[in-house]
Structure formats: C-alpha cells, structure tokens
Amino acid sequence: MAYMSQEGYDNLIAELKRLESIERPKASAAIAEAREKGDLSENSEYDAAKEAQAHLEDKINRLKLTISEAKVVDTSRLSTDAVQILSKVEMTNLVNKAKMTYTIVSESEANLREGKISIKTPIAQGLLNHKVGDEVEVKIPRGTIKLRIDKITVG
C-alpha cells in the first residue's frame, strides 16, 4: 500500500488516461505502419514498434497496480506533532547551518525540484516520528548529517 496526497493520486489517474487514450493508439498506429512495409521477418521498424508497445503496456500495468494499492491521506486529519508522510519539515543542518525544507511523500510523488522527497529516502526515514526541536543523525551515502527539526507543517 502506498500512502499519497489527493494531488498525487489525481496525477497518477491523469497519466494513466494519457497513456491509454493517446500513447496506446500511437503505438498501435506505429505497428500498423511498419506492418504495411512488407516482410516482417526482416523489418526492424516493426520489431522496434512492437518493443515500444510492450514497454508502454508494462508502464500502464505498473501504473494500474500503483493506483490500486494507493491510499489517499486526508491531510485535514494529519498531526504536526511529529514527522510523518505528507509532513513539510523545515530543518537546519547543524554542521553547515544550511536551512532545508522537504515534504515527505510517496515514492511516486517524489520530485526533488519541488522539495518533495520519497518516504523511502534516508533523510525521510531518519526524520519519521521525530518532533520539533529534535536533533537527528541521518546516514546518507556521503556519510552522516546532523539535522535539527525547526518546524513541521502539513505539506
């Protein structure tokens, strides 16, 4: 089961609709076009189109599985007492005094440019269930960082 925001769920549904209504017909058309070019045994365009269609169908099936396992979180019921999924966490790196803000989201909603990190990342795992004022040490690939949680809001 994957917990996510309503926005994240809606984005998955929109992507599924786009793949099924736009990309799938394009893939079928590419196969039909390649088939018209004759002998299929030596038609690399046909093979490529069939492979692209297989990748597309795989992506559609994975998306359907994610949607079927999704649990939309009612953000109005979330607490800001401790860090949890959909928490927006403002923190300070205690070594270099850098301020950071991240919202902890499901894997499918993660987008670093938007400040959204997956709940499965080391930083999110290190912050979970901690409160404002807590200092946590988080092991990341480059070593260990020490963070102080300054503020928790609902993202």
Backbone bond lengths (Angstrom), bond angles and torsions (degrees), N, CA, C in turn:
res aa  C-N    CA-C-N  psi(-1)  N-CA   C-N-CA  omega(-1)  CA-C   N-CA-C  phi
1 M - - - 1.455 - - 1.523 108.94 -
2 A 1.311 116.68 137.20 1.462 121.77 179.65 1.530 108.93 -118.86
3 Y 1.319 116.03 118.37 1.466 120.50 176.57 1.512 108.27 -81.12
4 M 1.336 116.09 136.56 1.460 119.54 -179.97 1.515 110.80 -153.87
5 S 1.330 114.35 168.10 1.461 120.49 178.52 1.530 109.46 -77.77
6 Q 1.325 115.65 163.50 1.468 120.27 176.02 1.524 109.50 -61.29
7 E 1.330 116.43 -39.98 1.469 121.15 179.43 1.533 110.58 -60.58
8 G 1.319 116.69 -44.73 1.461 120.72 179.09 1.518 111.59 -62.64
9 Y 1.338 116.39 -41.40 1.460 121.50 178.63 1.529 110.26 -63.89
10 D 1.326 115.89 -45.85 1.472 120.62 179.70 1.531 111.15 -61.32
11 N 1.340 116.71 -37.35 1.465 120.45 178.33 1.528 111.21 -65.51
12 L 1.332 117.11 -38.56 1.470 120.55 177.78 1.528 110.67 -64.39
13 I 1.326 116.83 -43.28 1.471 121.30 178.98 1.536 109.79 -61.96
14 A 1.336 116.76 -43.67 1.468 120.84 -179.89 1.532 110.56 -63.37
15 E 1.331 117.13 -41.44 1.468 120.98 178.79 1.528 110.45 -64.22
16 L 1.337 117.54 -42.15 1.456 121.14 178.42 1.531 110.50 -61.27
17 K 1.328 117.02 -44.61 1.465 120.52 179.18 1.524 110.69 -61.87
18 R 1.343 117.39 -41.29 1.463 121.46 179.39 1.529 110.52 -63.15
19 L 1.321 116.63 -44.61 1.468 120.01 -179.23 1.528 111.16 -64.00
20 E 1.337 115.87 -42.33 1.467 119.42 -176.83 1.529 112.84 -74.82
21 S 1.336 117.46 -37.03 1.467 119.00 -173.61 1.530 113.68 -94.19
22 I 1.335 118.10 -22.21 1.462 119.87 -177.77 1.529 111.75 -114.57
23 E 1.330 117.08 -53.86 1.465 120.55 -174.74 1.533 112.99 -70.60
24 R 1.342 116.76 -39.53 1.476 119.48 -179.32 1.525 111.16 -62.44
25 P 1.346 119.20 -48.03 1.469 118.57 177.64 1.537 112.81 -61.79
26 K 1.349 117.52 -35.15 1.466 120.67 176.87 1.523 110.43 -61.84
27 A 1.334 116.17 -42.38 1.470 120.80 -179.75 1.524 110.47 -64.42
28 S 1.331 116.58 -42.75 1.468 120.47 178.68 1.524 110.80 -63.82
29 A 1.321 116.93 -39.89 1.464 121.34 179.67 1.528 110.39 -65.25
30 A 1.335 117.06 -39.04 1.471 120.79 179.52 1.526 110.43 -64.60
31 I 1.328 116.66 -38.78 1.466 120.84 178.28 1.534 110.08 -66.08
32 A 1.324 115.62 -45.28 1.471 119.99 -179.89 1.527 110.98 -61.68
33 E 1.322 115.95 -41.47 1.465 120.55 -179.77 1.529 110.86 -64.35
34 A 1.334 115.97 -43.02 1.461 120.41 179.60 1.532 110.68 -67.07
35 R 1.338 116.43 -36.56 1.470 121.30 -179.61 1.524 110.57 -62.99
36 E 1.330 116.61 -35.19 1.468 121.41 -178.76 1.526 112.37 -67.33
37 K 1.326 116.61 -15.30 1.465 119.81 -176.88 1.516 112.90 -84.00
38 G 1.322 117.10 10.59 1.458 119.58 171.36 1.507 115.58 103.97
39 D 1.312 115.50 -142.69 1.462 125.32 -172.01 1.530 111.72 -49.26
40 L 1.335 116.16 115.17 1.460 121.13 -176.90 1.524 112.75 -77.04
41 S 1.327 117.65 -20.10 1.468 120.05 -175.91 1.529 112.31 -67.92
42 E 1.321 117.56 -27.16 1.465 119.99 179.67 1.522 110.71 -124.23
43 N 1.300 116.16 31.62 1.460 121.25 -176.81 1.534 108.79 -105.32
44 S 1.329 116.03 93.28 1.471 120.26 -177.20 1.529 111.29 -66.79
45 E 1.322 116.92 -28.83 1.459 120.55 177.93 1.538 110.05 -64.51
46 Y 1.327 116.03 -40.59 1.467 121.44 177.78 1.530 109.86 -64.27
47 D 1.345 117.00 -46.41 1.472 120.88 178.89 1.520 111.28 -59.61
48 A 1.320 116.58 -42.97 1.464 121.00 -179.61 1.531 110.62 -64.98
49 A 1.326 116.37 -41.11 1.469 120.31 179.77 1.529 110.87 -65.69
50 K 1.349 116.12 -40.20 1.478 120.00 178.20 1.535 110.24 -65.37
51 E 1.331 116.53 -39.91 1.469 120.38 179.62 1.531 110.35 -66.38
52 A 1.321 117.20 -42.26 1.467 121.42 178.28 1.528 110.04 -61.27
53 Q 1.338 116.42 -40.14 1.459 120.09 178.52 1.533 110.53 -64.86
54 A 1.318 117.46 -40.25 1.470 121.08 178.83 1.523 110.62 -62.63
55 H 1.337 116.89 -42.24 1.473 120.67 177.61 1.528 110.65 -63.24
56 L 1.331 116.05 -41.26 1.461 120.89 179.56 1.532 110.59 -63.01
57 E 1.332 116.66 -45.99 1.466 120.31 -179.79 1.534 110.94 -63.41
58 D 1.330 116.14 -37.08 1.461 120.52 177.17 1.530 110.24 -63.40
59 K 1.330 116.49 -43.75 1.466 121.36 179.25 1.532 110.45 -63.07
60 I 1.335 116.77 -42.52 1.468 121.56 178.28 1.529 110.32 -61.25
61 N 1.327 116.45 -44.77 1.468 120.02 -179.59 1.520 112.53 -65.09
62 R 1.339 117.13 -40.04 1.477 120.20 177.35 1.516 110.61 -64.69
63 L 1.333 116.78 -39.83 1.457 121.85 179.15 1.530 110.51 -64.82
64 K 1.331 116.99 -43.00 1.468 121.12 177.51 1.526 110.66 -61.06
65 L 1.329 117.16 -39.51 1.464 121.37 178.89 1.533 110.11 -65.29
66 T 1.324 117.18 -45.52 1.465 120.84 178.36 1.524 110.58 -59.29
67 I 1.333 116.48 -44.59 1.470 121.03 179.60 1.527 110.46 -63.25
68 S 1.332 116.80 -42.03 1.473 119.54 -178.09 1.526 111.92 -66.93
69 E 1.346 116.51 -27.34 1.464 120.16 -179.18 1.532 112.39 -95.07
70 A 1.329 116.92 -2.09 1.466 120.69 -175.52 1.527 111.47 -72.80
71 K 1.312 114.50 142.59 1.460 121.78 174.41 1.521 105.81 -126.81
72 V 1.331 116.43 111.69 1.463 120.69 -179.41 1.523 108.94 -75.24
73 V 1.330 115.06 129.89 1.454 120.83 -178.68 1.524 109.08 -91.19
74 D 1.324 115.91 130.52 1.461 122.14 176.22 1.524 107.18 -79.50
75 T 1.347 116.17 101.60 1.463 120.05 -174.45 1.524 113.01 -63.29
76 S 1.336 118.00 -22.82 1.467 119.65 179.54 1.528 111.40 -68.93
77 R 1.313 117.07 -16.34 1.462 120.76 -179.04 1.524 112.95 -99.63
78 L 1.336 116.46 0.42 1.461 119.84 -178.70 1.519 110.89 -79.98
79 S 1.314 115.07 145.34 1.452 121.91 178.64 1.525 109.39 -97.70
80 T 1.315 115.71 153.38 1.458 120.03 174.92 1.529 110.38 -106.75
81 D 1.332 116.57 15.47 1.465 121.26 179.70 1.524 111.79 -70.16
82 A 1.334 116.78 -37.01 1.461 121.12 -177.96 1.522 108.78 -144.67
83 V 1.311 116.03 158.46 1.468 122.15 -178.59 1.529 109.75 -70.01
84 Q 1.341 115.54 131.84 1.464 122.45 176.91 1.529 108.10 -150.20
85 I 1.317 117.05 -176.81 1.467 119.42 179.19 1.524 108.73 -60.09
86 L 1.316 116.53 141.31 1.462 127.26 -177.24 1.528 113.38 70.79
87 S 1.339 117.56 9.38 1.466 120.05 172.29 1.518 108.85 -75.73
88 K 1.329 115.37 138.10 1.468 121.03 171.36 1.523 104.69 -100.40
89 V 1.321 115.66 118.47 1.460 120.85 -171.94 1.523 110.15 -114.53
90 E 1.338 115.08 121.77 1.460 120.18 172.94 1.518 106.09 -98.13
91 M 1.340 116.07 131.08 1.457 119.41 -176.01 1.516 110.39 -144.90
92 T 1.327 114.30 165.01 1.462 121.57 177.73 1.520 108.24 -121.68
93 N 1.343 115.86 131.27 1.456 121.02 172.47 1.527 105.07 -76.14
94 L 1.331 117.52 116.15 1.454 121.09 -173.21 1.530 113.63 -73.14
95 V 1.330 117.62 -12.97 1.460 119.88 179.05 1.529 110.77 -83.27
96 N 1.348 116.46 -50.40 1.473 118.85 -176.81 1.533 113.02 -108.85
97 K 1.324 117.22 5.03 1.479 124.53 177.87 1.531 113.49 63.43
98 A 1.332 117.38 15.96 1.468 120.83 178.60 1.526 109.68 -71.83
99 K 1.326 115.34 138.52 1.466 121.48 176.81 1.524 107.77 -93.84
100 M 1.334 115.54 138.53 1.465 120.55 179.34 1.523 108.12 -136.54
101 T 1.313 115.94 150.06 1.457 121.21 174.13 1.523 107.84 -135.21
102 Y 1.321 115.77 126.06 1.458 121.66 177.61 1.518 109.51 -133.30
103 T 1.323 115.39 147.00 1.457 121.46 170.04 1.524 106.14 -106.60
104 I 1.322 115.95 130.93 1.466 120.74 -178.23 1.524 108.65 -90.01
105 V 1.335 115.40 121.28 1.465 120.92 -173.95 1.529 110.40 -131.61
106 S 1.330 115.98 175.36 1.463 120.97 175.13 1.524 109.33 -67.44
107 E 1.331 115.98 162.60 1.464 120.39 -179.26 1.527 112.41 -56.76
108 S 1.337 116.50 -39.74 1.467 119.55 -176.04 1.530 112.52 -72.31
109 E 1.341 118.06 -16.54 1.464 121.01 -179.79 1.523 113.00 -98.76
110 A 1.321 118.09 -7.58 1.460 121.63 -175.42 1.523 110.92 -59.08
111 N 1.330 115.75 135.34 1.461 122.68 178.68 1.524 107.06 -159.32
112 L 1.322 116.25 100.00 1.456 121.05 -173.85 1.518 112.47 -59.94
113 R 1.350 117.95 -35.73 1.471 120.39 178.99 1.523 111.70 -60.65
114 E 1.345 116.67 -30.01 1.463 121.11 178.88 1.531 111.33 -93.72
115 G 1.325 116.86 4.76 1.464 120.05 179.54 1.516 113.26 75.06
116 K 1.329 116.57 22.22 1.469 121.04 -179.65 1.523 108.63 -106.53
117 I 1.350 116.00 117.36 1.469 119.08 179.61 1.523 110.07 -111.86
118 S 1.316 114.89 147.17 1.465 121.43 -179.70 1.516 110.37 -65.81
119 I 1.313 114.97 143.12 1.459 121.41 177.51 1.533 110.64 -61.61
120 K 1.332 116.84 -17.99 1.459 120.57 -178.27 1.532 113.27 -87.87
121 T 1.340 118.25 -4.49 1.465 120.28 179.39 1.524 110.37 -72.57
122 P 1.339 116.50 154.82 1.470 118.90 178.76 1.534 113.27 -57.86
123 I 1.345 117.69 -39.53 1.467 119.45 -179.45 1.526 110.57 -63.54
124 A 1.341 117.27 -47.45 1.474 120.11 179.47 1.522 110.89 -61.26
125 Q 1.325 116.77 -43.89 1.465 120.42 179.76 1.526 110.77 -61.58
126 G 1.328 116.63 -38.01 1.465 120.35 -179.79 1.515 113.00 -70.46
127 L 1.328 117.06 -26.64 1.464 121.14 -177.85 1.530 113.38 -87.68
128 L 1.328 117.14 -27.07 1.472 121.00 -174.24 1.520 112.33 -50.63
129 N 1.322 114.91 135.24 1.464 125.41 176.39 1.525 114.77 69.67
130 H 1.340 117.20 5.65 1.467 119.49 175.70 1.524 109.62 -90.29
131 K 1.338 115.56 160.11 1.464 122.03 -174.68 1.527 111.20 -112.88
132 V 1.353 115.96 169.18 1.458 121.73 176.37 1.524 108.74 -57.56
133 G 1.326 115.86 134.46 1.463 121.04 -179.63 1.520 112.93 95.23
134 D 1.323 117.20 -20.60 1.470 120.10 179.37 1.525 109.84 -65.71
135 E 1.317 115.03 143.69 1.456 121.45 172.61 1.521 106.98 -110.01
136 V 1.320 115.79 125.72 1.465 119.77 -176.88 1.522 110.07 -124.07
137 E 1.315 114.90 144.48 1.456 120.69 173.91 1.519 107.19 -102.91
138 V 1.323 115.60 126.91 1.454 121.12 -176.49 1.524 109.01 -119.89
139 K 1.324 114.95 127.18 1.468 119.94 175.97 1.528 108.00 -83.38
140 I 1.325 114.53 121.10 1.468 120.89 176.36 1.526 106.71 -120.99
141 P 1.336 117.79 168.04 1.466 118.71 -177.69 1.538 114.66 -52.73
142 R 1.336 117.23 -32.10 1.463 120.13 -178.20 1.527 113.33 -86.76
143 G 1.315 118.22 3.52 1.472 120.67 -179.24 1.511 111.13 134.66
144 T 1.320 116.26 -139.91 1.465 121.11 -179.30 1.521 108.86 -123.20
145 I 1.344 115.96 135.74 1.463 119.24 174.81 1.520 108.40 -116.94
146 K 1.314 115.77 150.87 1.458 121.19 179.73 1.526 107.57 -112.99
147 L 1.309 115.57 121.55 1.461 121.65 -176.22 1.516 110.77 -120.23
148 R 1.332 116.21 144.64 1.476 121.41 171.81 1.520 106.84 -112.81
149 I 1.324 116.71 128.64 1.463 121.33 178.65 1.529 108.04 -80.46
150 D 1.338 116.40 118.54 1.462 121.51 -177.12 1.525 112.67 -96.28
151 K 1.344 116.99 -33.33 1.471 119.29 -175.04 1.528 108.48 -159.17
152 I 1.327 116.10 142.27 1.462 121.67 174.92 1.519 107.88 -126.40
153 T 1.345 115.85 124.38 1.450 121.06 173.87 1.519 107.82 -129.10
154 V 1.318 116.28 174.01 1.471 118.89 176.81 1.514 106.92 -93.41
155 G 1.361 114.70 120.58 1.464 121.84 -174.70 1.483 112.49 -64.96
